[in-house]
Amino acid sequence: MAGQEDLVQQEIHQDWTNWKLIELITSSIKKIVDFLNSFDMSCSRFMTLNEKLKALEWRIEYIKAQVTKGETLT
């Protein structure tokens, strides 16, 4: 009888250990997913800013060309 109780206690202990490990892994995965989502949002913002900067650079080049063209005409 005592041997059976020891076996049950070992199984309970092993289940508890497995549960704690599963919780740790689950928590770690959630943290990684949160980080990746945040990183994705940051990358999206940077892409938007990059597109706006490219548009501004194009406008500056266009204005420079217009000014240069105006200077050569006068």
ABEGO torsion letter per residue (X at the ends): XAAAAAAAAAAAAAAAAAAAAAAAAAAAAAAAAAAAAAAAAAAAAAAAAAAAAAAAAAAAAAAAAAAAAAAAAX
